[in-house]
Amino acid sequence: SLRGGTLLQTPLRAGNGEVYVVAQGAVSTGGFSASSGGSSTTKAFPTVGIAVNAGIVERTVEDDIGTDGHIALSIAKSDFTTAARVAGAINAQYGNIAQATNPGRVDVAVPSYYRGNVVGFVASIEDLPVRPDNIARVVVNERTGTIIMGGDVSVDACAITQGGLTIRIQGNPDVSQPGPFSYGNTVVTDSPDVQASETKGNTIVLPATTNVSDIVGALNTVGATPRDTISILQAMKAAGALHAELDIV
């Protein structure tokens, strides 16, 4: 288990083999494991963790901007609509000086009265109000069973049937004793007992909706656990009923 562990200093190399970042810090896990006397209980995946904000940039990144009279703004999440809105907001404030060249970049010509104060110009751009284009998204963390749905997620009408197959394996150790006055050894053998049971599936018809609470309520109605919900969302996405990006992390 990595619970309570620490990531030792680890170099992160780029494709060219150069070290750009060194990672080190506490590891956060979404599960735990406990065992005693041959019995154990495990929640999620205690052998997988994340070191949050544990990277230290080692290589210098050139930060000279605007030396040629132009700057380029990089959109964190590339989107045509967002890039166009950023360019439009800049042009509305300073004239026709910005152009969105692709979904992730906006080229801006520095006005002549800002040539000696590029930092101030960038700061003024940061103050411009821009409404980004929100993409409907569902984020699933399979390690912890966490599911986050955005408010703009929508689904088409569909029928959901959920049933579970449970396989239970229990070991029954047997001790084989040798006969009296023999040269045999005591041997412990395991006689596993395998049982399989399948629960009756529940079916519910989900109407077309754009309300996240309706989606969650329908999944709760069929008794879906977080693990079941992940599988159901994947199936709905494959069937074309879920209108959102499904990100599994």
Stockholm file with secondary structure:
# STOCKHOLM 1.0

chainA/1-249         SLRGGTLLQTPLRAGNGEVYVVAQGAVSTGGFSASSGGSSTTKAFPTVGIAVNAGIVERTVEDDIGTDGHIALSIAKSDFTTAARVAGAINAQYGNIAQATNPGRVDVAVPSYYRGNVVGFVASIEDLPVRPDNIARVVVNERTGTIIMGGDVSVDACAITQGGLTIRIQGNPDVSQPGPFSYGNTVVTDSPDVQASETKGNTIVLPATTNVSDIVGALNTVGATPRDTISILQAMKAAGALHAELDIV
#=GR chainA/1-249 SS CCTTCEEEEEEEECTTSCEEEEEEEECEESCEEEEETTEEEEESCTTCEECTTCEEECSCCCCCCSTTSEEEEECSSCCHHHHHHHHHHHHHHHSSCEEEEETTEEEEECCGGGTTCHHHHHHHHHTSCCCCCCCCEEEEETTTTEEEECTTCEECCEEEEECCEEEEEEEEEEEECCCTTCCCCCEEEEEEEEEEEECCCEEEEECCBCCHHHHHHHHHHTTCCHHHHHHHHHHHHHHTCEESEEEEC
#=GC SS_cons         CCTTCEEEEEEEECTTSCEEEEEEEECEESCEEEEETTEEEEESCTTCEECTTCEEECSCCCCCCSTTSEEEEECSSCCHHHHHHHHHHHHHHHSSCEEEEETTEEEEECCGGGTTCHHHHHHHHHTSCCCCCCCCEEEEETTTTEEEECTTCEECCEEEEECCEEEEEEEEEEEECCCTTCCCCCEEEEEEEEEEEECCCEEEEECCBCCHHHHHHHHHHTTCCHHHHHHHHHHHHHHTCEESEEEEC
//
